[in-house]
Amino acid sequence: MEMVRLIYASRATEVFKPAEIKSILTAARKNNGQSDITGLLCFTSRCFLQCLEGGRDKVNHTYLRIAQDKRHEDIQIISFEYISEREFFGWNMGYLQDGPGMRELLKTHGGSETFNPYDLTPVAALNLMCDIRDDIRAAAAEE
Ligand SMILES: Cc1cc2nc3c(=O)[nH]c(=O)nc-3n(C[C@H](O)[C@H](O)[C@H](O)COP(=O)(O)O)c2cc1C
């Protein structure tokens, strides 16, 4: 089975309220678990950055479903690549709460205080998501 990784950026619409992150993550973890999809979701400055990895058909179907969600708009694929290994193994959808740690990483990768995921190159987007993953793991190890 061909495995792929897709990263997209989008902007929250008026309909989206930050408290909804919880229900998005609940749906994502259930559905992605069934489809063997792993990944990470970031939300900051009203923008989403999400990575989906897994079988090509599942990733495509899931992405198309997410893209129809009225809670975000201006959805742009930043990268789509064939992969031999997952970066987010074990996470049906990881999530890092917006905060100082996240903003520090965004500044490092995005180069400015205000995060604009649309400016990220494919390599920068993946590096950012891997750094966020490492941050989450380090925080979990400290607990
Ligand atoms: C930014 C964003 C990310 C989402 N990510 C996922 C995801 O990774 N997997 C998923 O199944 N649904 C995701 N959703 C939710 C879907 O759009 C949709 O509401 C959900 O899949 C419906 O699932 P249900 O029929 O089980 O309720 C996301 C929605 C938004 C706005």
The ligand as an ORCA input file, in Angstrom:
! r2SCAN-3c Opt
* xyz 0 1
  C      -9.315     21.860     11.015
  C     -10.100     20.578     11.025
  C      -9.417     19.368     11.104
  C     -10.124     18.169     11.091
  N      -9.419     16.986     11.129
  C     -10.087     15.830     11.022
  C      -9.373     14.593     10.947
  O      -8.139     14.529     10.998
  N     -10.110     13.459     10.805
  C     -11.476     13.466     10.753
  O     -12.065     12.401     10.630
  N     -12.158     14.608     10.838
  C     -11.510     15.786     10.967
  N     -12.212     16.962     11.044
  C     -13.685     16.905     11.155
  C     -14.324     16.627      9.829
  O     -14.406     17.806      9.057
  C     -15.761     16.075     10.047
  O     -16.495     16.958     10.850
  C     -15.709     14.730     10.732
  O     -14.789     13.875     10.092
  C     -17.091     14.079     10.731
  O     -16.968     12.903     11.484
  P     -18.265     12.131     12.033
  O     -19.113     11.865     10.828
  O     -17.702     10.900     12.663
  O     -18.897     13.067     13.024
  C     -11.535     18.181     11.035
  C     -12.209     19.406     10.961
  C     -11.513     20.598     10.959
  C     -12.249     21.897     10.878
*
